Amino acid sequence: MQRGTREYAIWSIGILLILTFSLFPVLWIVSLSLKDPATITEGTNFGNTFIPQDITFDNYDALFQGGIDNSPFIKPLINSILIGLISTVIAIVLAAFAAYAIARLDFPGKSLILAGALALAIFPAISTVGPLFDMWRALGLYDTYPGLIIPYLAFALPLAIYVLVAFFREIPWDLEQAAQVDGATPFQAFRKVIVPLAAPGVFTAAILVFIFAWNEFLFAISLTSSDASRTVPAALAFFTGESQFTEPTGNIAAAGVIVTVPIIIFVLIFQRRIVAGLTSGAVKG
Amino acid sequence: MAEIVMEEVTKRFPDGTEAVKHMDLDVGDGEFIILVGPSGCGKSTALRMIAGLEDITEGEVRIGEEVVNEKAPKDRDIAMVFQNYALYPHLTVRDNMAFPLRLAKVPKEEIDRKVEEAARTLDLTQHLDRRPANLSGGQRQRVAMGRAIVRDPKAFLMDEPLSNLDAKLRVQMRTEVSRIQSRLGTTTVYVTHDQTEAMTLGDRVAVMRSGVLQQVGSPGVLYEHPVNLFVAGFIGSPAMNFTPGELRGDTVKSALGELRLPDSVRQSIGEDGSRPVIVGIRPESFEDAQLVGGDARARGTTVRAKIDLVEQLGAEQYAYFQLEGEGVQSDELRELAEDAGAHEVPSSGEGQVVARLEPASQIKRGTEAELWLDLTKLHFFDPSTGRNLAAR
């Protein structure tokens, strides 16, 4: 009992420290986004620096002013959402097939594929930006959705494949054979039995891919030139202040808060699906 | 419903090992046949070839006159019950049982009707909306059975369906399986390593060893007339006792003394002259000599032995004693003894013998007792080939 309480206290303190460390910057951004740009540098102590004296939503308003054509933010936000979702869907579908094959079938070059995927994942993105820029210009993919989605897939697929292979391996093979004997084609068995059971893995992989595409900056800034396909992280760099002499700090902070929200929603929705023990009861263990 | 025919079926894995060798098996329409053997004998592989989960390297499998070698499992119209049940954990019991029907595009009302009916048969009605994770082992096993019977398939294939249950439940489910099969009259191939299950369930039993089918026959035939040492040692519990002997004319010399064979036995063996043999004696061929009447004594002989141990089981008792000299050395018996799944073969190696006695017997451990031995029930095997000398 004594020991339990003490352990509990130690854990609580540890968790509190980590939370503070990771949440403090987020809170600061929120604080910045609520301040009038002119007062951002004001404040003499932590209290009145960190907590905005006059809360204003002007920074948020400014982002959406001018409608879809003139706002510096709306079009990139739409781009980010679409590019993120399309990349996620394609990556998960392709990764599911690839991972299934790797987990279930014995074919020559299997380990080579896994090793290749891993090599790709640790490949420095910066080294591909130059060639991609030239290639995309020549192919007409520069500043288009596919121009970003393709490199995102290349870097997200290895990750998704690795996550899914791990989950598929956990599923008893007997289930699939049972489905086949029950009258399912291999594809039906995959779709009706394997995929639902691997759902936690599929959602985990989906979240990871989406976050990757959502946060990606290097390709976004290098392979786009206009709002036609520029995503939020890249667009933030092009924000201007209200006048020549004001920094766009407040606007950037407000945009930062807004782009964080979808990620939080995404994780919260899928978190409920990522439950352990979904496969328990399938077979006697 | 259909008959299943395996003709010269061989399974060779890519690494060259042959799991099943030239297997011929004829399962009649509506017949309940048991494939039995120690683990690794190829019985599951044979079943999976019938199911289509394993490719057939050579030979032919026919289900209802139709060659199914190249057919996918789904087109064979068979239902399988797996050792670990293989229930779909994300579906309720109802959906698990409806799964094959939905795939077959059966109308919804009919699915409901069939699932309800199967649930009633298997006493699962109140569990229909639960998930497999919340069921006990026995209930899961029944769901797996239910998923098989709703479809009314040509054949049931069962791969050790009861081996994950505890002993009491296993006996209970055994009668259940038997009852369901005889009611539905569906051709059934049932794989097990448990010879008790094999003997009690099937119309016929097929014994396998290292991929080779040893003998197919009714439980009675396998018990009374095993074709070789392996079948003799595998079928029966406690197992048959073996001791080396020397056949000379109409007597056999062994550690039990010089036994004079009755004419019937002598004739069934056929061969004349002198040769080494392995003598096989079922535990129940022994009896406490005190309890044997005059008639019976005439067809047997008595042996004296120092009893090491008596196991009192109520309805019967087992007396263990040691024979002089070496035990039997045989690959087949060694294999049986090594197989943890099978019952032990007490007499392989050390020459220990077990005798089944009437409960009335007063024989005590540590005493020297006189045992009667029924000479008409002896089995003789060729020490080199293991073949039963009486087998034609």
HADDOCK unambig.tbl for C-alpha pairs under 7 A between the chains (distance, minus, plus):
assign (segid A and resid 174 and name CA) (segid B and resid 86 and name CA) 5.74 0.50 0.50
assign (segid A and resid 175 and name CA) (segid B and resid 86 and name CA) 4.95 0.50 0.50
assign (segid A and resid 175 and name CA) (segid B and resid 87 and name CA) 6.76 0.50 0.50
assign (segid A and resid 175 and name CA) (segid B and resid 88 and name CA) 6.68 0.50 0.50
assign (segid A and resid 177 and name CA) (segid B and resid 53 and name CA) 6.99 0.50 0.50
assign (segid A and resid 178 and name CA) (segid B and resid 86 and name CA) 6.43 0.50 0.50
assign (segid A and resid 180 and name CA) (segid B and resid 73 and name CA) 5.90 0.50 0.50
assign (segid A and resid 180 and name CA) (segid B and resid 74 and name CA) 5.53 0.50 0.50
assign (segid A and resid 181 and name CA) (segid B and resid 73 and name CA) 5.04 0.50 0.50
assign (segid A and resid 181 and name CA) (segid B and resid 74 and name CA) 5.18 0.50 0.50
assign (segid A and resid 181 and name CA) (segid B and resid 78 and name CA) 6.78 0.50 0.50
assign (segid A and resid 181 and name CA) (segid B and resid 79 and name CA) 6.21 0.50 0.50
assign (segid A and resid 181 and name CA) (segid B and resid 80 and name CA) 6.67 0.50 0.50
assign (segid A and resid 182 and name CA) (segid B and resid 74 and name CA) 6.29 0.50 0.50
assign (segid A and resid 182 and name CA) (segid B and resid 79 and name CA) 6.46 0.50 0.50
assign (segid A and resid 182 and name CA) (segid B and resid 100 and name CA) 4.77 0.50 0.50
assign (segid A and resid 183 and name CA) (segid B and resid 74 and name CA) 3.85 0.50 0.50
assign (segid A and resid 183 and name CA) (segid B and resid 75 and name CA) 6.90 0.50 0.50
assign (segid A and resid 183 and name CA) (segid B and resid 100 and name CA) 5.99 0.50 0.50
assign (segid A and resid 183 and name CA) (segid B and resid 103 and name CA) 6.24 0.50 0.50
assign (segid A and resid 183 and name CA) (segid B and resid 104 and name CA) 6.94 0.50 0.50
assign (segid A and resid 184 and name CA) (segid B and resid 74 and name CA) 5.90 0.50 0.50
assign (segid A and resid 184 and name CA) (segid B and resid 103 and name CA) 6.42 0.50 0.50
assign (segid A and resid 185 and name CA) (segid B and resid 74 and name CA) 6.79 0.50 0.50
assign (segid A and resid 193 and name CA) (segid B and resid 88 and name CA) 7.00 0.50 0.50
assign (segid A and resid 197 and name CA) (segid B and resid 90 and name CA) 6.72 0.50 0.50
assign (segid A and resid 279 and name CA) (segid B and resid 89 and name CA) 5.70 0.50 0.50
assign (segid A and resid 280 and name CA) (segid B and resid 89 and name CA) 6.67 0.50 0.50
assign (segid A and resid 280 and name CA) (segid B and resid 133 and name CA) 5.67 0.50 0.50
assign (segid A and resid 281 and name CA) (segid B and resid 89 and name CA) 5.75 0.50 0.50
assign (segid A and resid 281 and name CA) (segid B and resid 132 and name CA) 5.09 0.50 0.50
assign (segid A and resid 281 and name CA) (segid B and resid 133 and name CA) 3.66 0.50 0.50
assign (segid A and resid 282 and name CA) (segid B and resid 86 and name CA) 5.64 0.50 0.50
assign (segid A and resid 282 and name CA) (segid B and resid 87 and name CA) 4.94 0.50 0.50
assign (segid A and resid 282 and name CA) (segid B and resid 88 and name CA) 5.68 0.50 0.50
assign (segid A and resid 282 and name CA) (segid B and resid 89 and name CA) 4.70 0.50 0.50
assign (segid A and resid 282 and name CA) (segid B and resid 132 and name CA) 6.59 0.50 0.50
assign (segid A and resid 282 and name CA) (segid B and resid 133 and name CA) 6.95 0.50 0.50
assign (segid A and resid 283 and name CA) (segid B and resid 84 and name CA) 4.95 0.50 0.50
assign (segid A and resid 283 and name CA) (segid B and resid 85 and name CA) 5.87 0.50 0.50
assign (segid A and resid 283 and name CA) (segid B and resid 86 and name CA) 5.27 0.50 0.50
assign (segid A and resid 283 and name CA) (segid B and resid 87 and name CA) 6.58 0.50 0.50
assign (segid A and resid 284 and name CA) (segid B and resid 84 and name CA) 5.34 0.50 0.50
